[in-house]
Amino acid sequence: MSITTTCIGAYPKPDYVEIGNFAETGAPDDGATRAFSYTQDSAAEVPEELLLRATAAAIRDQLDCGIDIPTDGEQRRENYIHYHCRHLDGIDFVNLTNRVHRNGAAVADLPTIHAAIKPRGDHFLDRDFRSAQDFSARPVKITVPGPLSIMDTTANRHYSSDQELAFDLADALNFEIRALAAAGCKYIQLDEPLFVRKVEDALAYGVECLDRCFDGVPADVTRVMHMCCGYPGHLDDADYLKADPDGYQRLARAIDRSSVDQVSIEDAHCLNDLALLEAFSNTAIILGVVTIASSHIESIDAIEQRLRQALQHVDNERLLAAPDCGLMMLGRSLAMAKLKNMCAAAARI
């Protein structure tokens, strides 16, 4: 049995889809290293036929590289968080609040939470899934931003308790996740990069939020959770303030006790002590084996070697290979080169 391969979420967008993921606006004066604008709703200006064309192309690229479980490439999303937030009541995208976030790694004018968080009532990710699945004979994975990451990329002006806000967000996300499952989506991924940056909050109520998000999801749906250490401001930026990967060790056993079936962690950029994998006795591990912000293309041999090292700590039925995170910064040619090598390495095992 070869190692199953998957992608994490975002895939480079073609030129005909002018939707930004992150827009660098220059370094602020308060110590944060990068400033981003997250609030452009440019997807509404792109014709539906172009969004479908881009989704089909992203999926086709992944399948051509050998990916077993592709994503829709998040072609409709200005970024993975705010696309979802626009479908929630209680978040104001007009009156923005400037704040430093990502533990000081970024500063931006962010949407403001001004009322109780509730789903709008009309589902949208089930449409995204159905249109994406039409382009693939293999099951397509759909991603959802997690409560802690939404909280970090908005400004709370309503809730007196972070936990109360997190639980309301989890319940609103569950509304959409259940619809995804009902539409036939078999791989649903919750993205929580903030777990590694805010370990205490993750342990206090974040892991419980995972279970609330996936409440009522049928057993034949694979529940995936992704923890990354953050994007830099640009490709090959060596000085970006990433999260400390030691957080993985502190979180491992709590996540292993949760309802999550697979957990995705970065490894290519940080080279974890792979004994970490032994802390997951129930959960399958999606190991990041290619970097997503470096133009260096990892060799097939190097990727294979790292996967074989991982197999000394986890059996191959519970090990999957993936990039560290989304591939949006690389551009299509670099992304495909990395994916092809990754899939070739996984097929050797």
MIROMI-635347 format. One record per residue: residue in three letters; x, y, z of N, C-alpha, C in turn. Coordinates in steps of 0.1 Angstrom, whole numbers, padded with zeros to 4 digits, always signed. Example, Ala and Ser with C-alpha at 12.3 -4.5 7.8 and 13.67 -1.06 7.14 Angstrom:
REM residues 2
Ala+0132-0057+0078+0123-0045+0078+0132-0033+0078Ser+0128-0022+0071+0137-0011+0071+0129+0000+0079
***
This chain:
REM residues 349
Met+0008-0012+0000+0000+0000+0000+0009+0012+0000Ser+0007+0021-0010+0015+0033-0010+0008+0043-0001Ile+0016+0054+0002+0011+0064+0011+0000+0073+0004Thr-0011+0075+0010-0022+0083+0004-0017+0098+0004Thr-0020+0105-0007-0016+0119-0009-0029+0128-0009Thr-0027+0140-0004-0038+0149-0004-0032+0163-0005Cys-0040+0173-0007-0036+0187-0006-0044+0193+0006Ile-0040+0205+0010-0045+0211+0022-0057+0221+0019Gly-0056+0229+0009-0067+0238+0007-0064+0246-0006Ala-0058+0258-0004-0057+0268-0015-0047+0263-0026Tyr-0050+0266-0038-0042+0263-0050-0040+0276-0058Pro-0029+0278-0065-0027+0290-0072-0039+0293-0081Lys-0043+0306-0082-0054+0310-0091-0049+0314-0104Pro-0056+0311-0115-0052+0315-0128-0054+0330-0130Asp-0048+0336-0140-0049+0350-0142-0063+0355-0145Tyr-0071+0347-0150-0085+0351-0153-0094+0352-0141Val-0089+0347-0129-0097+0349-0117-0090+0359-0108Glu-0094+0371-0108-0087+0381-0100-0093+0382-0086Ile-0090+0372-0078-0094+0372-0064-0081+0370-0056Gly-0078+0380-0048-0066+0379-0040-0068+0370-0028Asn-0057+0364-0023-0057+0357-0010-0052+0366+0001Phe-0040+0370+0000-0034+0380+0009-0028+0391+0000Ala-0030+0404+0004-0024+0415-0003-0015+0422+0007Glu-0002+0422+0004+0008+0428+0013+0007+0443+0011Thr+0006+0450+0022+0004+0465+0022+0015+0472+0029Gly+0026+0465+0032+0037+0472+0038+0038+0469+0053Ala+0050+0470+0059+0052+0467+0073+0048+0479+0082Pro+0041+0476+0092+0036+0486+0102+0048+0491+0111Asp+0045+0500+0119+0055+0506+0128+0055+0501+0142Asp+0046+0491+0144+0044+0487+0158+0050+0473+0161Gly+0059+0469+0153+0066+0456+0155+0061+0444+0148Ala+0049+0445+0142+0044+0434+0134+0053+0433+0121Thr+0054+0422+0116+0063+0420+0104+0057+0422+0091Arg+0044+0420+0090+0037+0421+0077+0023+0427+0079Ala+0018+0434+0069+0004+0439+0070-0004+0433+0058Phe-0015+0429+0060-0024+0423+0050-0037+0429+0049Ser-0043+0430+0038-0057+0434+0036-0065+0421+0033Tyr-0075+0418+0042-0082+0405+0040-0096+0407+0036Thr-0101+0419+0032-0115+0422+0032-0121+0424+0018Gln-0113+0422+0007-0118+0425-0006-0127+0413-0011Asp-0140+0417-0014-0150+0407-0018-0150+0406-0034Ser-0138+0403-0039-0137+0404-0054-0143+0392-0061Ala-0147+0381-0053-0153+0370-0060-0166+0373-0066Ala-0173+0383-0060-0186+0386-0066-0185+0392-0080Glu-0173+0397-0083-0171+0404-0096-0167+0394-0107Val-0164+0381-0103-0159+0371-0113-0171+0363-0118Pro-0173+0362-0131-0184+0354-0137-0183+0339-0132Glu-0194+0334-0130-0195+0320-0125-0188+0310-0134Glu-0189+0312-0147-0182+0303-0156-0167+0303-0154Leu-0161+0314-0150-0147+0315-0148-0143+0308-0135Leu-0152+0309-0125-0149+0303-0112-0149+0287-0114Leu-0159+0283-0122-0160+0268-0124-0148+0264-0133Arg-0144+0272-0142-0132+0268-0150-0120+0267-0142Ala-0118+0277-0133-0106+0277-0124-0107+0265-0114Thr-0118+0262-0109-0120+0250-0100-0116+0237-0108Ala-0122+0236-0120-0119+0224-0128-0104+0223-0130Ala-0097+0234-0133-0083+0234-0136-0075+0230-0124Ala-0078+0236-0112-0071+0233-0100-0072+0218-0097Ile-0084+0212-0098-0086+0198-0095-0078+0190-0105Arg-0079+0193-0118-0072+0186-0128-0057+0186-0126Asp-0052+0197-0122-0037+0198-0119-0034+0188-0108Gln-0041+0188-0097-0038+0179-0086-0039+0165-0090Leu-0050+0161-0098-0051+0147-0102-0040+0143-0112Asp-0036+0152-0120-0025+0149-0130-0012+0147-0122Cys-0010+0153-0111+0002+0151-0103+0001+0138-0095Gly-0010+0132-0094-0012+0120-0086-0018+0121-0073Ile-0024+0132-0070-0031+0134-0057-0043+0125-0055Asp-0044+0118-0044-0055+0109-0042-0068+0117-0037Ile-0066+0127-0029-0077+0134-0023-0075+0149-0026Pro-0080+0154-0037-0078+0168-0041-0087+0177-0033Thr-0084+0190-0033-0094+0200-0028-0099+0208-0040Asp-0109+0217-0037-0114+0225-0048-0105+0237-0051Gly-0094+0237-0044-0084+0248-0046-0088+0262-0041Glu-0100+0262-0034-0105+0275-0029-0105+0286-0039Gln-0108+0283-0051-0108+0293-0062-0118+0304-0060Arg-0128+0302-0053-0139+0312-0050-0135+0322-0039Arg-0125+0319-0032-0123+0326-0019-0112+0336-0020Glu-0115+0348-0015-0105+0359-0013-0095+0354-0003Asn-0099+0347+0007-0090+0340+0016-0099+0330+0024Tyr-0092+0320+0030-0100+0309+0035-0109+0312+0047Ile-0106+0324+0053-0114+0327+0065-0126+0336+0062His-0124+0347+0055-0134+0357+0053-0145+0353+0043Tyr-0141+0344+0034-0151+0339+0025-0163+0333+0033His-0159+0325+0043-0170+0319+0052-0177+0330+0060Cys-0169+0339+0065-0174+0350+0074-0185+0358+0067Arg-0184+0360+0054-0194+0368+0047-0208+0361+0047His-0208+0349+0051-0221+0341+0051-0226+0340+0066Leu-0220+0348+0075-0225+0347+0089-0230+0361+0093Asp-0242+0361+0100-0247+0373+0106-0238+0377+0118Gly-0237+0390+0121-0230+0394+0132-0216+0400+0129Ile-0211+0399+0116-0198+0403+0113-0199+0415+0103Asp-0194+0426+0106-0195+0438+0098-0182+0440+0089Phe-0184+0440+0076-0173+0441+0066-0172+0456+0061Val-0180+0465+0067-0179+0479+0063-0171+0487+0073Asn-0175+0486+0086-0168+0493+0096-0157+0483+0102Leu-0145+0485+0097-0134+0477+0100-0126+0482+0113Thr-0119+0472+0119-0111+0476+0131-0097+0472+0129Asn-0087+0481+0131-0073+0478+0129-0068+0471+0141Arg-0062+0460+0139-0056+0453+0150-0044+0444+0145Val-0035+0442+0155-0024+0433+0153-0029+0419+0156His-0025+0409+0147-0030+0395+0150-0019+0386+0146Arg-0022+0373+0146-0012+0362+0144-0001+0364+0153Asn-0004+0367+0166+0007+0368+0176+0018+0378+0172Gly+0013+0389+0166+0022+0400+0162+0028+0398+0148Ala+0024+0388+0141+0030+0385+0127+0024+0394+0117Ala+0012+0399+0119+0005+0407+0109-0004+0418+0116Val-0007+0428+0108-0016+0438+0113-0025+0442+0101Ala-0038+0444+0104-0047+0447+0093-0060+0454+0098Asp-0068+0460+0088-0081+0464+0091-0090+0452+0089Leu-0096+0448+0100-0103+0435+0100-0118+0437+0102Pro-0126+0428+0097-0141+0428+0099-0144+0428+0114Thr-0155+0435+0118-0158+0437+0132-0170+0428+0136Ile-0169+0420+0147-0180+0413+0152-0188+0423+0161His-0200+0426+0157-0208+0436+0163-0221+0431+0169Ala-0224+0418+0167-0236+0412+0171-0234+0397+0173Ala-0244+0390+0178-0243+0375+0179-0241+0368+0166Ile-0232+0359+0166-0228+0351+0154-0239+0341+0151Lys-0245+0341+0139-0255+0331+0135-0253+0329+0120Pro-0256+0316+0115-0256+0314+0101-0267+0321+0094Arg-0265+0325+0082-0275+0332+0074-0288+0324+0072Gly-0287+0311+0071-0298+0303+0067-0298+0297+0054Asp-0290+0302+0045-0288+0296+0032-0274+0290+0031His-0273+0277+0028-0260+0270+0027-0253+0275+0014Phe-0240+0273+0014-0232+0277+0003-0221+0267+0000Leu-0215+0261+0010-0204+0252+0007-0209+0239+0001Asp-0221+0235+0003-0226+0223-0004-0226+0226-0019Arg-0230+0238-0023-0229+0242-0038-0214+0241-0043Asp-0205+0246-0035-0191+0246-0038-0186+0232-0040Phe-0191+0223-0031-0186+0209-0032-0192+0202-0044Arg-0205+0204-0046-0211+0197-0058-0205+0201-0071Ser-0202+0214-0072-0196+0218-0085-0182+0213-0086Ala-0175+0213-0075-0161+0207-0076-0161+0192-0078Gln-0170+0185-0072-0170+0170-0073-0173+0166-0087Asp-0181+0175-0095-0184+0172-0109-0171+0170-0117Phe-0160+0176-0113-0148+0176-0121-0138+0165-0116Ser-0142+0156-0107-0133+0146-0102-0140+0133-0100Ala-0133+0122-0104-0138+0109-0101-0133+0105-0087Arg-0124+0112-0081-0120+0110-0067-0127+0120-0058Pro-0128+0116-0045-0135+0125-0036-0128+0138-0034Val-0135+0149-0034-0129+0162-0032-0131+0166-0018Lys-0121+0171-0012-0121+0176+0002-0124+0191+0002Ile-0133+0195+0011-0137+0209+0013-0132+0214+0026Thr-0127+0226+0027-0121+0232+0039-0130+0242+0045Val-0129+0244+0058-0137+0253+0066-0128+0260+0077Pro-0129+0273+0078-0120+0279+0088-0126+0276+0102Gly-0116+0274+0112-0120+0270+0125-0123+0283+0134Pro-0130+0281+0145-0134+0292+0154-0123+0301+0158Leu-0112+0295+0163-0101+0303+0168-0094+0311+0157Ser-0093+0306+0145-0087+0313+0134-0096+0324+0130Ile-0109+0322+0130-0119+0333+0127-0117+0344+0137Met-0117+0340+0150-0115+0350+0160-0103+0359+0159Asp-0092+0353+0154-0079+0360+0153-0079+0369+0141Thr-0088+0367+0131-0088+0374+0119-0101+0383+0118Thr-0107+0386+0129-0117+0395+0130-0115+0403+0143Ala-0123+0413+0146-0122+0421+0158-0135+0420+0166Asn-0134+0415+0178-0146+0412+0186-0150+0425+0194Arg-0162+0430+0191-0167+0442+0198-0181+0439+0204His-0184+0426+0206-0197+0422+0211-0196+0412+0222Tyr-0188+0402+0222-0188+0391+0232-0179+0395+0243Ser-0184+0392+0255-0176+0395+0267-0166+0383+0270Ser-0168+0372+0264-0160+0360+0266-0156+0354+0253Asp-0143+0351+0252-0138+0345+0240-0144+0331+0239Gln-0146+0324+0249-0151+0310+0248-0166+0311+0243Glu-0173+0320+0247-0187+0322+0243-0187+0325+0227Leu-0178+0333+0223-0177+0336+0209-0173+0324+0201Ala-0163+0316+0207-0158+0304+0200-0169+0294+0198Phe-0177+0292+0209-0188+0282+0208-0199+0287+0198Asp-0202+0300+0197-0212+0304+0188-0207+0302+0173Leu-0194+0305+0171-0188+0302+0158-0188+0288+0155Ala-0185+0279+0165-0185+0265+0162-0199+0260+0158Asp-0209+0265+0165-0223+0261+0161-0227+0266+0147Ala-0223+0278+0144-0226+0283+0130-0218+0275+0120Leu-0206+0271+0123-0198+0263+0113-0204+0249+0112Asn-0209+0244+0123-0216+0231+0122-0228+0231+0113Phe-0235+0242+0112-0246+0243+0103-0242+0241+0089Glu-0230+0246+0085-0225+0244+0072-0219+0231+0070Ile-0212+0226+0080-0205+0213+0079-0215+0202+0077Arg-0226+0202+0084-0237+0192+0083-0242+0192+0068Ala-0244+0204+0063-0249+0205+0049-0239+0199+0039Leu-0226+0201+0042-0216+0195+0033-0217+0180+0034Ala-0218+0175+0046-0219+0160+0047-0232+0155+0040Ala-0243+0162+0041-0255+0158+0035-0254+0158+0020Ala-0246+0167+0015-0244+0168+0000-0235+0157-0005Gly-0229+0149+0004-0220+0138-0001-0205+0140+0001Cys-0201+0151+0007-0187+0154+0009-0181+0144+0019Lys-0171+0136+0016-0166+0126+0024-0153+0130+0032Tyr-0148+0142+0028-0136+0147+0035-0138+0162+0038Ile-0140+0165+0051-0143+0179+0055-0131+0183+0065Gln-0125+0194+0061-0113+0198+0069-0115+0211+0076Leu-0113+0212+0089-0113+0224+0097-0099+0229+0098Asp-0097+0242+0094-0084+0248+0094-0083+0256+0107Glu-0073+0253+0115-0070+0260+0128-0055+0262+0130Pro-0050+0271+0122-0036+0275+0124-0033+0281+0138Leu-0044+0287+0143-0042+0295+0156-0040+0285+0168Phe-0043+0272+0166-0040+0263+0177-0026+0264+0181Val-0017+0264+0171-0002+0264+0175+0002+0277+0180Arg-0004+0288+0177-0001+0301+0182-0007+0304+0196Lys-0018+0298+0199-0025+0300+0211-0029+0287+0218Val-0018+0280+0222-0020+0266+0227-0029+0266+0239Glu-0028+0275+0248-0036+0275+0260-0051+0276+0257Asp-0054+0285+0248-0068+0287+0243-0073+0274+0236Ala-0064+0268+0228-0068+0256+0221-0072+0245+0231Leu-0064+0244+0242-0066+0234+0252-0078+0237+0260Ala-0080+0250+0263-0091+0254+0272-0105+0252+0266Tyr-0106+0256+0253-0119+0254+0246-0118+0251+0231Gly-0107+0253+0225-0106+0250+0211-0108+0236+0207Val-0103+0226+0215-0105+0212+0211-0120+0209+0212Glu-0127+0214+0223-0141+0212+0224-0148+0218+0212Cys-0144+0229+0207-0149+0235+0195-0149+0226+0183Leu-0137+0218+0182-0136+0208+0171-0148+0199+0171Asp-0151+0194+0183-0162+0184+0184-0175+0190+0181Arg-0177+0203+0185-0190+0210+0182-0191+0212+0167Cys-0180+0216+0161-0181+0218+0146-0185+0205+0139Phe-0180+0194+0143-0183+0181+0137-0195+0173+0143Asp-0202+0179+0152-0213+0173+0158-0223+0168+0148Gly-0228+0156+0148-0238+0151+0139-0233+0147+0126Val-0220+0148+0123-0215+0144+0110-0215+0128+0110Pro-0220+0122+0099-0220+0108+0098-0206+0101+0099Ala-0206+0089+0103-0193+0082+0105-0186+0079+0092Asp-0192+0080+0081-0185+0077+0068-0179+0090+0063Val-0180+0101+0070-0173+0113+0066-0160+0114+0074Thr-0149+0116+0067-0136+0118+0074-0135+0132+0079Arg-0133+0134+0092-0131+0147+0099-0117+0150+0100Val-0113+0161+0093-0099+0165+0092-0097+0178+0099Met-0085+0179+0106-0082+0192+0112-0068+0195+0108His-0065+0208+0104-0052+0212+0099-0047+0223+0109Met-0034+0221+0113-0027+0231+0121-0014+0234+0114Cys-0013+0247+0109-0001+0251+0103+0006+0262+0111Cys+0018+0266+0107+0025+0276+0115+0025+0290+0108Gly+0017+0292+0097+0016+0305+0091+0022+0307+0078Tyr+0017+0317+0070+0022+0321+0058+0032+0333+0060Pro+0042+0334+0052+0050+0346+0052+0044+0357+0043Gly+0051+0368+0042+0046+0379+0034+0048+0377+0019His+0059+0369+0016+0062+0366+0002+0070+0354+0001Leu+0071+0349-0011+0079+0336-0013+0094+0338-0009Asp+0099+0328-0003+0113+0328+0002+0116+0338+0012Asp+0106+0342+0020+0108+0351+0031+0113+0343+0044Ala+0125+0344+0047+0131+0336+0057+0129+0342+0071Asp+0124+0354+0072+0123+0361+0085+0109+0362+0091Tyr+0100+0356+0084+0086+0357+0089+0084+0350+0102Leu+0076+0356+0111+0073+0351+0124+0063+0340+0124Lys+0069+0328+0122+0060+0316+0123+0057+0312+0137Ala+0047+0304+0138+0043+0298+0152+0054+0288+0156Asp+0055+0286+0168+0065+0276+0174+0059+0262+0172Pro+0065+0253+0164+0060+0240+0162+0060+0231+0174Asp+0067+0236+0185+0066+0228+0198+0052+0227+0203Gly+0043+0236+0198+0029+0235+0201+0022+0222+0197Tyr+0027+0216+0187+0022+0203+0182+0023+0193+0194Gln+0034+0193+0200+0036+0183+0211+0026+0185+0223Arg+0024+0198+0226+0015+0201+0237+0000+0198+0233Leu-0003+0198+0221-0017+0197+0216-0020+0182+0212Ala-0010+0174+0210-0012+0161+0203-0022+0152+0210Arg-0020+0150+0223-0029+0141+0230-0043+0146+0231Ala-0045+0159+0233-0059+0164+0234-0066+0162+0221Ile-0059+0165+0210-0065+0163+0197-0068+0148+0194Asp-0059+0140+0198-0060+0125+0196-0073+0120+0204Arg-0077+0127+0214-0089+0123+0222-0102+0129+0216Ser-0100+0138+0206-0112+0144+0200-0119+0136+0190Ser-0129+0141+0183-0136+0134+0173-0129+0134+0159Val-0117+0141+0158-0110+0143+0146-0104+0129+0141Asp-0106+0126+0128-0100+0114+0123-0086+0116+0117Gln-0083+0127+0112-0070+0130+0106-0066+0144+0111Val-0053+0145+0114-0047+0158+0117-0036+0161+0108Ser-0036+0174+0103-0025+0178+0094-0015+0187+0101Ile-0002+0184+0100+0008+0192+0106+0019+0195+0096Glu+0025+0207+0098+0037+0210+0090+0049+0202+0095Asp+0057+0198+0085+0070+0192+0089+0081+0196+0080Ala+0078+0200+0067+0089+0203+0058+0097+0215+0062His+0090+0225+0067+0097+0237+0071+0104+0237+0084Cys+0099+0227+0093+0105+0228+0107+0111+0215+0111Leu+0109+0204+0104+0115+0191+0107+0113+0187+0122Asn+0101+0183+0125+0097+0180+0139+0106+0168+0143Asp+0107+0166+0156+0111+0153+0162+0099+0144+0159Leu+0102+0134+0151+0091+0125+0146+0085+0116+0157Ala+0091+0116+0169+0085+0109+0180+0072+0115+0183Leu+0070+0128+0179+0057+0134+0181+0046+0126+0175Leu+0048+0119+0165+0037+0111+0158+0032+0100+0167Glu+0040+0095+0177+0036+0085+0186+0025+0089+0196Ala+0024+0103+0197+0014+0108+0206+0000+0107+0200Phe-0001+0104+0187-0014+0102+0181-0016+0087+0179Ser-0023+0081+0189-0026+0067+0188-0038+0063+0181Asn-0047+0073+0179-0060+0070+0172-0061+0078+0159Thr-0055+0089+0158-0057+0098+0147-0047+0096+0136Ala-0051+0096+0123-0042+0095+0112-0035+0109+0111Ile-0023+0108+0105-0015+0120+0104-0012+0124+0090Ile-0016+0136+0086-0012+0142+0073+0000+0150+0075Leu+0011+0144+0070+0024+0150+0073+0028+0159+0061Gly+0031+0172+0064+0036+0181+0054+0050+0178+0050Val+0052+0174+0038+0065+0170+0033+0071+0179+0022Val+0064+0189+0018+0070+0199+0009+0066+0213+0014Thr+0075+0222+0013+0072+0236+0018+0063+0243+0009Ile+0056+0253+0014+0046+0261+0006+0050+0275+0004Ala+0061+0279+0009+0066+0293+0007+0080+0294+0004Ser+0086+0283-0002+0100+0283-0006+0100+0278-0021Ser+0108+0284-0029+0109+0280-0043+0117+0268-0045His+0124+0263-0034+0132+0251-0035+0122+0239-0037Ile+0125+0231-0047+0117+0219-0050+0123+0207-0044Glu+0117+0201-0034+0122+0190-0027+0123+0178-0037Ser+0134+0170-0036+0136+0159-0044+0127+0147-0040Ile+0125+0138-0050+0117+0126-0047+0124+0118-0036Asp+0137+0117-0037+0145+0109-0027+0143+0115-0013Ala+0144+0128-0012+0144+0135+0001+0130+0133+0007Ile+0119+0134-0001+0106+0132+0004+0104+0118+0009Glu+0108+0108+0000+0107+0094+0004+0114+0091+0017Gln+0126+0097+0019+0134+0094+0031+0126+0099+0043Arg+0120+0111+0042+0113+0117+0054+0100+0108+0057Leu+0093+0104+0046+0082+0095+0049+0086+0082+0055Arg+0097+0076+0051+0102+0064+0057+0106+0066+0072Gln+0111+0078+0075+0114+0081+0089+0102+0082+0097Ala+0091+0088+0091+0078+0089+0098+0073+0075+0101Leu+0074+0066+0092+0069+0052+0093+0075+0044+0104Gln+0086+0050+0110+0092+0043+0122+0084+0047+0134His+0075+0056+0133+0067+0061+0144+0052+0059+0143Val+0047+0056+0131+0033+0055+0128+0031+0045+0116Asp+0021+0037+0117+0019+0027+0106+0014+0034+0093Asn+0016+0027+0082+0013+0034+0069-0002+0036+0067Glu-0011+0029+0073-0025+0031+0072-0029+0044+0079Arg-0021+0050+0087-0024+0062+0094-0014+0074+0090Leu-0008+0072+0079+0001+0083+0074-0003+0087+0060Leu-0005+0100+0058-0008+0106+0045+0003+0116+0043Ala+0005+0119+0030+0015+0129+0026+0008+0141+0020Ala+0013+0153+0023+0007+0165+0018+0017+0177+0018Pro+0014+0188+0012+0022+0200+0014+0020+0205+0029Asp+0029+0213+0033+0027+0219+0047+0014+0226+0048Cys+0010+0233+0038-0003+0241+0039-0008+0244+0024Gly-0016+0254+0022-0020+0257+0009-0009+0262+0000Leu-0011+0260-0013+0000+0262-0023-0001+0275-0030Met-0010+0284-0026-0013+0296-0033-0001+0305-0036Met+0009+0305-0028+0020+0315-0030+0030+0310-0041Leu+0029+0297-0045+0040+0291-0053+0038+0294-0068Gly+0026+0297-0072+0024+0297-0087+0022+0282-0092Arg+0016+0281-0103+0012+0268-0108+0024+0259-0111Ser+0034+0264-0118+0045+0255-0122+0053+0249-0109Leu+0055+0258-0100+0062+0253-0088+0053+0244-0080Ala+0041+0247-0079+0031+0239-0071+0031+0225-0077Met+0030+0224-0090+0029+0211-0097+0042+0203-0096Ala+0053+0210-0097+0066+0203-0095+0067+0197-0081Lys+0063+0204-0071+0064+0199-0058+0054+0187-0056Leu+0042+0189-0061+0032+0178-0059+0036+0165-0067Lys+0042+0167-0079+0046+0155-0087+0057+0147-0079Asn+0066+0154-0073+0077+0148-0066+0071+0141-0053Met+0062+0148-0047+0056+0142-0035+0048+0129-0038Cys+0041+0130-0048+0033+0118-0052+0042+0106-0057Ala+0052+0110-0064+0062+0099-0068+0069+0093-0056Ala+0072+0101-0046+0078+0095-0034+0069+0087-0026Ala+0056+0091-0025+0046+0083-0018+0044+0070-0025Ala+0044+0070-0038+0041+0058-0046+0052+0047-0044Arg+0064+0052-0040+0075+0042-0038+0074+0034-0026Ile+0065+0038-0017+0065+0031-0004+0053+0021-0003
***
